[in-house]
Amino acid sequence: MEDDGRGFDAQAVLNAADAHGKLGLLGMQERVMLANGTIEIESAPGAGTTMFVRIPLDSKKPAVN
């Protein structure tokens, strides 16, 4: 997903994820890891944000509708 908003220092947010009880990015990171996936966040103040989430599909399991 991508936006052209304010952007932020992604690494600083992840390092201070427990500050003020906000766990949004950390929670997303944990859930992606539980699904054996990867998450990459590209962002900088004033430059918007792009997030790449990759979760492998298991071709042996039927799709859930």
PDB file of N, CA, C and O in Angstrom:
ATOM      1  N   MET A   1       0.839  -1.150   0.000  1.00  0.00           N
ATOM      2  CA  MET A   1       0.000   0.000   0.000  1.00  0.00           C
ATOM      3  C   MET A   1       0.894   1.226   0.000  1.00  0.00           C
ATOM      4  O   MET A   1       2.066   1.156   0.372  1.00  0.00           O
ATOM      5  N   GLU A   2       0.337   2.334  -0.416  1.00  0.00           N
ATOM      6  CA  GLU A   2       1.156   3.523  -0.606  1.00  0.00           C
ATOM      7  C   GLU A   2       0.308   4.767  -0.370  1.00  0.00           C
ATOM      8  O   GLU A   2      -0.885   4.792  -0.675  1.00  0.00           O
ATOM      9  N   ASP A   3       0.941   5.785   0.173  1.00  0.00           N
ATOM     10  CA  ASP A   3       0.270   7.079   0.274  1.00  0.00           C
ATOM     11  C   ASP A   3       1.270   8.190   0.006  1.00  0.00           C
ATOM     12  O   ASP A   3       2.481   7.967   0.000  1.00  0.00           O
ATOM     13  N   ASP A   4       0.759   9.366  -0.212  1.00  0.00           N
ATOM     14  CA  ASP A   4       1.633  10.514  -0.458  1.00  0.00           C
ATOM     15  C   ASP A   4       1.502  11.528   0.676  1.00  0.00           C
ATOM     16  O   ASP A   4       1.581  12.739   0.470  1.00  0.00           O
ATOM     17  N   GLY A   5       1.300  10.993   1.877  1.00  0.00           N
ATOM     18  CA  GLY A   5       1.093  11.833   3.055  1.00  0.00           C
ATOM     19  C   GLY A   5       2.375  12.403   3.635  1.00  0.00           C
ATOM     20  O   GLY A   5       3.351  12.630   2.921  1.00  0.00           O
ATOM     21  N   ARG A   6       2.357  12.628   4.929  1.00  0.00           N
ATOM     22  CA  ARG A   6       3.470  13.287   5.619  1.00  0.00           C
ATOM     23  C   ARG A   6       4.702  12.415   5.744  1.00  0.00           C
ATOM     24  O   ARG A   6       5.816  12.934   5.822  1.00  0.00           O
ATOM     25  N   GLY A   7       4.528  11.101   5.766  1.00  0.00           N
ATOM     26  CA  GLY A   7       5.660  10.203   5.973  1.00  0.00           C
ATOM     27  C   GLY A   7       6.157  10.261   7.409  1.00  0.00           C
ATOM     28  O   GLY A   7       5.680  11.072   8.203  1.00  0.00           O
ATOM     29  N   PHE A   8       7.107   9.408   7.742  1.00  0.00           N
ATOM     30  CA  PHE A   8       7.642   9.342   9.096  1.00  0.00           C
ATOM     31  C   PHE A   8       8.935   8.548   9.069  1.00  0.00           C
ATOM     32  O   PHE A   8       9.276   7.945   8.052  1.00  0.00           O
ATOM     33  N   ASP A   9       9.642   8.545  10.158  1.00  0.00           N
ATOM     34  CA  ASP A   9      10.861   7.750  10.301  1.00  0.00           C
ATOM     35  C   ASP A   9      10.426   6.364  10.774  1.00  0.00           C
ATOM     36  O   ASP A   9      10.210   6.149  11.967  1.00  0.00           O
ATOM     37  N   ALA A  10      10.299   5.433   9.839  1.00  0.00           N
ATOM     38  CA  ALA A  10       9.755   4.111  10.146  1.00  0.00           C
ATOM     39  C   ALA A  10      10.579   3.379  11.200  1.00  0.00           C
ATOM     40  O   ALA A  10      10.010   2.778  12.112  1.00  0.00           O
ATOM     41  N   GLN A  11      11.892   3.416  11.094  1.00  0.00           N
ATOM     42  CA  GLN A  11      12.729   2.700  12.055  1.00  0.00           C
ATOM     43  C   GLN A  11      12.558   3.261  13.463  1.00  0.00           C
ATOM     44  O   GLN A  11      12.521   2.504  14.433  1.00  0.00           O
ATOM     45  N   ALA A  12      12.457   4.559  13.577  1.00  0.00           N
ATOM     46  CA  ALA A  12      12.266   5.172  14.893  1.00  0.00           C
ATOM     47  C   ALA A  12      10.928   4.759  15.496  1.00  0.00           C
ATOM     48  O   ALA A  12      10.831   4.517  16.699  1.00  0.00           O
ATOM     49  N   VAL A  13       9.896   4.677  14.657  1.00  0.00           N
ATOM     50  CA  VAL A  13       8.578   4.264  15.147  1.00  0.00           C
ATOM     51  C   VAL A  13       8.617   2.811  15.605  1.00  0.00           C
ATOM     52  O   VAL A  13       8.073   2.486  16.661  1.00  0.00           O
ATOM     53  N   LEU A  14       9.246   1.936  14.836  1.00  0.00           N
ATOM     54  CA  LEU A  14       9.325   0.532  15.225  1.00  0.00           C
ATOM     55  C   LEU A  14      10.161   0.348  16.491  1.00  0.00           C
ATOM     56  O   LEU A  14       9.847  -0.505  17.322  1.00  0.00           O
ATOM     57  N   ASN A  15      11.207   1.130  16.640  1.00  0.00           N
ATOM     58  CA  ASN A  15      12.055   1.035  17.836  1.00  0.00           C
ATOM     59  C   ASN A  15      11.348   1.554  19.076  1.00  0.00           C
ATOM     60  O   ASN A  15      11.653   1.116  20.185  1.00  0.00           O
ATOM     61  N   ALA A  16      10.415   2.475  18.913  1.00  0.00           N
ATOM     62  CA  ALA A  16       9.700   3.062  20.046  1.00  0.00           C
ATOM     63  C   ALA A  16       8.230   2.664  20.012  1.00  0.00           C
ATOM     64  O   ALA A  16       7.375   3.439  20.441  1.00  0.00           O
ATOM     65  N   ALA A  17       7.923   1.475  19.512  1.00  0.00           N
ATOM     66  CA  ALA A  17       6.545   1.050  19.294  1.00  0.00           C
ATOM     67  C   ALA A  17       5.708   1.047  20.566  1.00  0.00           C
ATOM     68  O   ALA A  17       4.494   1.243  20.495  1.00  0.00           O
ATOM     69  N   ASP A  18       6.320   0.829  21.724  1.00  0.00           N
ATOM     70  CA  ASP A  18       5.538   0.774  22.954  1.00  0.00           C
ATOM     71  C   ASP A  18       5.242   2.155  23.523  1.00  0.00           C
ATOM     72  O   ASP A  18       4.532   2.269  24.522  1.00  0.00           O
ATOM     73  N   ALA A  19       5.770   3.198  22.909  1.00  0.00           N
ATOM     74  CA  ALA A  19       5.525   4.553  23.399  1.00  0.00           C
ATOM     75  C   ALA A  19       4.050   4.902  23.278  1.00  0.00           C
ATOM     76  O   ALA A  19       3.455   4.724  22.215  1.00  0.00           O
ATOM     77  N   HIS A  20       3.468   5.387  24.334  1.00  0.00           N
ATOM     78  CA  HIS A  20       2.080   5.865  24.376  1.00  0.00           C
ATOM     79  C   HIS A  20       1.072   4.760  24.027  1.00  0.00           C
ATOM     80  O   HIS A  20      -0.041   5.067  23.600  1.00  0.00           O
ATOM     81  N   GLY A  21       1.436   3.496  24.196  1.00  0.00           N
ATOM     82  CA  GLY A  21       0.508   2.405  23.960  1.00  0.00           C
ATOM     83  C   GLY A  21       0.153   2.168  22.509  1.00  0.00           C
ATOM     84  O   GLY A  21      -0.805   1.447  22.232  1.00  0.00           O
ATOM     85  N   LYS A  22       0.888   2.746  21.567  1.00  0.00           N
ATOM     86  CA  LYS A  22       0.591   2.575  20.146  1.00  0.00           C
ATOM     87  C   LYS A  22       1.429   1.424  19.598  1.00  0.00           C
ATOM     88  O   LYS A  22       2.659   1.466  19.627  1.00  0.00           O
ATOM     89  N   LEU A  23       0.748   0.404  19.101  1.00  0.00           N
ATOM     90  CA  LEU A  23       1.439  -0.778  18.611  1.00  0.00           C
ATOM     91  C   LEU A  23       1.062  -1.091  17.163  1.00  0.00           C
ATOM     92  O   LEU A  23       1.246  -2.228  16.729  1.00  0.00           O
ATOM     93  N   GLY A  24       0.554  -0.148  16.419  1.00  0.00           N
ATOM     94  CA  GLY A  24       0.071  -0.392  15.064  1.00  0.00           C
ATOM     95  C   GLY A  24       1.082  -1.070  14.168  1.00  0.00           C
ATOM     96  O   GLY A  24       0.821  -2.174  13.690  1.00  0.00           O
ATOM     97  N   LEU A  25       2.223  -0.456  13.921  1.00  0.00           N
ATOM     98  CA  LEU A  25       3.225  -1.043  13.039  1.00  0.00           C
ATOM     99  C   LEU A  25       3.821  -2.307  13.626  1.00  0.00           C
ATOM    100  O   LEU A  25       4.042  -3.282  12.907  1.00  0.00           O
ATOM    101  N   LEU A  26       4.081  -2.303  14.912  1.00  0.00           N
ATOM    102  CA  LEU A  26       4.631  -3.492  15.558  1.00  0.00           C
ATOM    103  C   LEU A  26       3.635  -4.645  15.476  1.00  0.00           C
ATOM    104  O   LEU A  26       4.027  -5.783  15.216  1.00  0.00           O
ATOM    105  N   GLY A  27       2.356  -4.364  15.695  1.00  0.00           N
ATOM    106  CA  GLY A  27       1.325  -5.388  15.586  1.00  0.00           C
ATOM    107  C   GLY A  27       1.232  -5.951  14.180  1.00  0.00           C
ATOM    108  O   GLY A  27       1.087  -7.160  14.002  1.00  0.00           O
ATOM    109  N   MET A  28       1.316  -5.082  13.180  1.00  0.00           N
ATOM    110  CA  MET A  28       1.299  -5.547  11.794  1.00  0.00           C
ATOM    111  C   MET A  28       2.513  -6.424  11.512  1.00  0.00           C
ATOM    112  O   MET A  28       2.397  -7.471  10.875  1.00  0.00           O
ATOM    113  N   GLN A  29       3.673  -5.993  11.989  1.00  0.00           N
ATOM    114  CA  GLN A  29       4.908  -6.741  11.779  1.00  0.00           C
ATOM    115  C   GLN A  29       4.804  -8.132  12.413  1.00  0.00           C
ATOM    116  O   GLN A  29       5.208  -9.119  11.799  1.00  0.00           O
ATOM    117  N   GLU A  30       4.275  -8.218  13.613  1.00  0.00           N
ATOM    118  CA  GLU A  30       4.139  -9.498  14.302  1.00  0.00           C
ATOM    119  C   GLU A  30       3.178 -10.427  13.563  1.00  0.00           C
ATOM    120  O   GLU A  30       3.451 -11.621  13.436  1.00  0.00           O
ATOM    121  N   ARG A  31       2.057  -9.894  13.074  1.00  0.00           N
ATOM    122  CA  ARG A  31       1.077 -10.720  12.369  1.00  0.00           C
ATOM    123  C   ARG A  31       1.636 -11.249  11.047  1.00  0.00           C
ATOM    124  O   ARG A  31       1.398 -12.402  10.686  1.00  0.00           O
ATOM    125  N   VAL A  32       2.370 -10.414  10.335  1.00  0.00           N
ATOM    126  CA  VAL A  32       2.977 -10.852   9.079  1.00  0.00           C
ATOM    127  C   VAL A  32       3.997 -11.952   9.356  1.00  0.00           C
ATOM    128  O   VAL A  32       4.057 -12.938   8.621  1.00  0.00           O
ATOM    129  N   MET A  33       4.788 -11.794  10.394  1.00  0.00           N
ATOM    130  CA  MET A  33       5.788 -12.809  10.737  1.00  0.00           C
ATOM    131  C   MET A  33       5.114 -14.132  11.125  1.00  0.00           C
ATOM    132  O   MET A  33       5.637 -15.200  10.807  1.00  0.00           O
ATOM    133  N   LEU A  34       3.958 -14.077  11.809  1.00  0.00           N
ATOM    134  CA  LEU A  34       3.228 -15.290  12.176  1.00  0.00           C
ATOM    135  C   LEU A  34       2.757 -16.048  10.938  1.00  0.00           C
ATOM    136  O   LEU A  34       2.582 -17.266  10.980  1.00  0.00           O
ATOM    137  N   ALA A  35       2.553 -15.329   9.841  1.00  0.00           N
ATOM    138  CA  ALA A  35       2.127 -15.950   8.585  1.00  0.00           C
ATOM    139  C   ALA A  35       3.328 -16.289   7.700  1.00  0.00           C
ATOM    140  O   ALA A  35       3.176 -16.551   6.507  1.00  0.00           O
ATOM    141  N   ASN A  36       4.527 -16.281   8.300  1.00  0.00           N
ATOM    142  CA  ASN A  36       5.772 -16.563   7.581  1.00  0.00           C
ATOM    143  C   ASN A  36       6.007 -15.592   6.432  1.00  0.00           C
ATOM    144  O   ASN A  36       6.564 -15.960   5.398  1.00  0.00           O
ATOM    145  N   GLY A  37       5.578 -14.356   6.623  1.00  0.00           N
ATOM    146  CA  GLY A  37       5.744 -13.343   5.591  1.00  0.00           C
ATOM    147  C   GLY A  37       6.805 -12.327   5.948  1.00  0.00           C
ATOM    148  O   GLY A  37       7.494 -12.440   6.961  1.00  0.00           O
ATOM    149  N   THR A  38       6.916 -11.331   5.085  1.00  0.00           N
ATOM    150  CA  THR A  38       7.855 -10.234   5.320  1.00  0.00           C
ATOM    151  C   THR A  38       7.111  -8.916   5.151  1.00  0.00           C
ATOM    152  O   THR A  38       6.118  -8.829   4.429  1.00  0.00           O
ATOM    153  N   ILE A  39       7.610  -7.903   5.828  1.00  0.00           N
ATOM    154  CA  ILE A  39       7.048  -6.569   5.718  1.00  0.00           C
ATOM    155  C   ILE A  39       8.205  -5.596   5.547  1.00  0.00           C
ATOM    156  O   ILE A  39       9.220  -5.692   6.237  1.00  0.00           O
ATOM    157  N   GLU A  40       8.042  -4.671   4.631  1.00  0.00           N
ATOM    158  CA  GLU A  40       9.056  -3.650   4.384  1.00  0.00           C
ATOM    159  C   GLU A  40       8.348  -2.307   4.329  1.00  0.00           C
ATOM    160  O   GLU A  40       7.359  -2.148   3.614  1.00  0.00           O
ATOM    161  N   ILE A  41       8.853  -1.347   5.079  1.00  0.00           N
ATOM    162  CA  ILE A  41       8.252  -0.019   5.135  1.00  0.00           C
ATOM    163  C   ILE A  41       9.268   0.986   4.631  1.00  0.00           C
ATOM    164  O   ILE A  41      10.372   1.098   5.164  1.00  0.00           O
ATOM    165  N   GLU A  42       8.881   1.716   3.593  1.00  0.00           N
ATOM    166  CA  GLU A  42       9.723   2.788   3.067  1.00  0.00           C
ATOM    167  C   GLU A  42       8.997   4.099   3.356  1.00  0.00           C
ATOM    168  O   GLU A  42       7.887   4.324   2.874  1.00  0.00           O
ATOM    169  N   SER A  43       9.623   4.948   4.135  1.00  0.00           N
ATOM    170  CA  SER A  43       9.011   6.218   4.481  1.00  0.00           C
ATOM    171  C   SER A  43      10.081   7.189   4.931  1.00  0.00           C
ATOM    172  O   SER A  43      11.141   6.793   5.414  1.00  0.00           O
ATOM    173  N   ALA A  44       9.788   8.450   4.766  1.00  0.00           N
ATOM    174  CA  ALA A  44      10.659   9.512   5.256  1.00  0.00           C
ATOM    175  C   ALA A  44       9.777  10.725   5.504  1.00  0.00           C
ATOM    176  O   ALA A  44       8.808  10.943   4.777  1.00  0.00           O
ATOM    177  N   PRO A  45      10.099  11.514   6.519  1.00  0.00           N
ATOM    178  CA  PRO A  45       9.295  12.705   6.788  1.00  0.00           C
ATOM    179  C   PRO A  45       9.143  13.570   5.537  1.00  0.00           C
ATOM    180  O   PRO A  45      10.127  13.924   4.887  1.00  0.00           O
ATOM    181  N   GLY A  46       7.893  13.902   5.213  1.00  0.00           N
ATOM    182  CA  GLY A  46       7.586  14.734   4.061  1.00  0.00           C
ATOM    183  C   GLY A  46       7.554  13.993   2.736  1.00  0.00           C
ATOM    184  O   GLY A  46       7.351  14.620   1.696  1.00  0.00           O
ATOM    185  N   ALA A  47       7.750  12.666   2.737  1.00  0.00           N
ATOM    186  CA  ALA A  47       7.865  11.931   1.478  1.00  0.00           C
ATOM    187  C   ALA A  47       6.836  10.816   1.312  1.00  0.00           C
ATOM    188  O   ALA A  47       6.970  10.023   0.380  1.00  0.00           O
ATOM    189  N   GLY A  48       5.834  10.716   2.152  1.00  0.00           N
ATOM    190  CA  GLY A  48       4.856   9.642   2.023  1.00  0.00           C
ATOM    191  C   GLY A  48       5.404   8.320   2.516  1.00  0.00           C
ATOM    192  O   GLY A  48       6.507   8.246   3.057  1.00  0.00           O
ATOM    193  N   THR A  49       4.604   7.264   2.318  1.00  0.00           N
ATOM    194  CA  THR A  49       4.945   5.950   2.836  1.00  0.00           C
ATOM    195  C   THR A  49       4.536   4.874   1.841  1.00  0.00           C
ATOM    196  O   THR A  49       3.476   4.961   1.220  1.00  0.00           O
ATOM    197  N   THR A  50       5.377   3.863   1.692  1.00  0.00           N
ATOM    198  CA  THR A  50       5.047   2.670   0.916  1.00  0.00           C
ATOM    199  C   THR A  50       5.332   1.468   1.801  1.00  0.00           C
ATOM    200  O   THR A  50       6.385   1.373   2.432  1.00  0.00           O
ATOM    201  N   MET A  51       4.370   0.553   1.834  1.00  0.00           N
ATOM    202  CA  MET A  51       4.521  -0.652   2.647  1.00  0.00           C
ATOM    203  C   MET A  51       4.350  -1.869   1.743  1.00  0.00           C
ATOM    204  O   MET A  51       3.378  -1.962   0.992  1.00  0.00           O
ATOM    205  N   PHE A  52       5.292  -2.793   1.819  1.00  0.00           N
ATOM    206  CA  PHE A  52       5.241  -4.039   1.066  1.00  0.00           C
ATOM    207  C   PHE A  52       5.044  -5.177   2.059  1.00  0.00           C
ATOM    208  O   PHE A  52       5.852  -5.350   2.972  1.00  0.00           O
ATOM    209  N   VAL A  53       3.984  -5.948   1.889  1.00  0.00           N
ATOM    210  CA  VAL A  53       3.731  -7.123   2.723  1.00  0.00           C
ATOM    211  C   VAL A  53       3.680  -8.321   1.788  1.00  0.00           C
ATOM    212  O   VAL A  53       2.907  -8.347   0.830  1.00  0.00           O
ATOM    213  N   ARG A  54       4.502  -9.296   2.074  1.00  0.00           N
ATOM    214  CA  ARG A  54       4.537 -10.519   1.270  1.00  0.00           C
ATOM    215  C   ARG A  54       4.261 -11.705   2.179  1.00  0.00           C
ATOM    216  O   ARG A  54       4.975 -11.943   3.153  1.00  0.00           O
ATOM    217  N   ILE A  55       3.201 -12.452   1.840  1.00  0.00           N
ATOM    218  CA  ILE A  55       2.822 -13.629   2.615  1.00  0.00           C
ATOM    219  C   ILE A  55       2.742 -14.801   1.643  1.00  0.00           C
ATOM    220  O   ILE A  55       1.977 -14.750   0.679  1.00  0.00           O
ATOM    221  N   PRO A  56       3.516 -15.850   1.880  1.00  0.00           N
ATOM    222  CA  PRO A  56       3.504 -16.990   0.959  1.00  0.00           C
ATOM    223  C   PRO A  56       2.170 -17.736   1.016  1.00  0.00           C
ATOM    224  O   PRO A  56       1.555 -17.876   2.074  1.00  0.00           O
ATOM    225  N   LEU A  57       1.751 -18.204  -0.145  1.00  0.00           N
ATOM    226  CA  LEU A  57       0.530 -18.994  -0.225  1.00  0.00           C
ATOM    227  C   LEU A  57       0.889 -20.467  -0.192  1.00  0.00           C
ATOM    228  O   LEU A  57       1.880 -20.885  -0.791  1.00  0.00           O
ATOM    229  N   ASP A  58       0.094 -21.243   0.501  1.00  0.00           N
ATOM    230  CA  ASP A  58       0.279 -22.687   0.550  1.00  0.00           C
ATOM    231  C   ASP A  58      -0.662 -23.301  -0.487  1.00  0.00           C
ATOM    232  O   ASP A  58      -1.876 -23.328  -0.284  1.00  0.00           O
ATOM    233  N   SER A  59      -0.115 -23.784  -1.575  1.00  0.00           N
ATOM    234  CA  SER A  59      -0.936 -24.299  -2.673  1.00  0.00           C
ATOM    235  C   SER A  59      -1.676 -25.578  -2.298  1.00  0.00           C
ATOM    236  O   SER A  59      -2.554 -26.008  -3.046  1.00  0.00           O
ATOM    237  N   LYS A  60      -1.355 -26.196  -1.171  1.00  0.00           N
ATOM    238  CA  LYS A  60      -2.009 -27.433  -0.747  1.00  0.00           C
ATOM    239  C   LYS A  60      -3.308 -27.169   0.002  1.00  0.00           C
ATOM    240  O   LYS A  60      -4.124 -28.075   0.167  1.00  0.00           O
ATOM    241  N   LYS A  61      -3.506 -25.937   0.454  1.00  0.00           N
ATOM    242  CA  LYS A  61      -4.707 -25.601   1.209  1.00  0.00           C
ATOM    243  C   LYS A  61      -5.713 -24.923   0.288  1.00  0.00           C
ATOM    244  O   LYS A  61      -5.325 -24.128  -0.568  1.00  0.00           O
ATOM    245  N   PRO A  62      -7.006 -25.226   0.452  1.00  0.00           N
ATOM    246  CA  PRO A  62      -8.022 -24.558  -0.369  1.00  0.00           C
ATOM    247  C   PRO A  62      -8.163 -23.088   0.021  1.00  0.00           C
ATOM    248  O   PRO A  62      -7.923 -22.714   1.169  1.00  0.00           O
ATOM    249  N   ALA A  63      -8.547 -22.279  -0.925  1.00  0.00           N
ATOM    250  CA  ALA A  63      -8.744 -20.852  -0.666  1.00  0.00           C
ATOM    251  C   ALA A  63      -9.918 -20.662   0.270  1.00  0.00           C
ATOM    252  O   ALA A  63     -10.900 -21.400   0.188  1.00  0.00           O
ATOM    253  N   VAL A  64      -9.834 -19.681   1.162  1.00  0.00           N
ATOM    254  CA  VAL A  64     -10.902 -19.365   2.099  1.00  0.00           C
ATOM    255  C   VAL A  64     -11.697 -18.204   1.527  1.00  0.00           C
ATOM    256  O   VAL A  64     -11.133 -17.160   1.201  1.00  0.00           O
ATOM    257  N   ASN A  65     -13.008 -18.387   1.405  1.00  0.00           N
ATOM    258  CA  ASN A  65     -13.875 -17.313   0.876  1.00  0.00           C
ATOM    259  C   ASN A  65     -14.571 -16.591   1.968  1.00  0.00           C
ATOM    260  O   ASN A  65     -15.336 -15.663   1.705  1.00  0.00           O
TER     261      ASN A  65
END
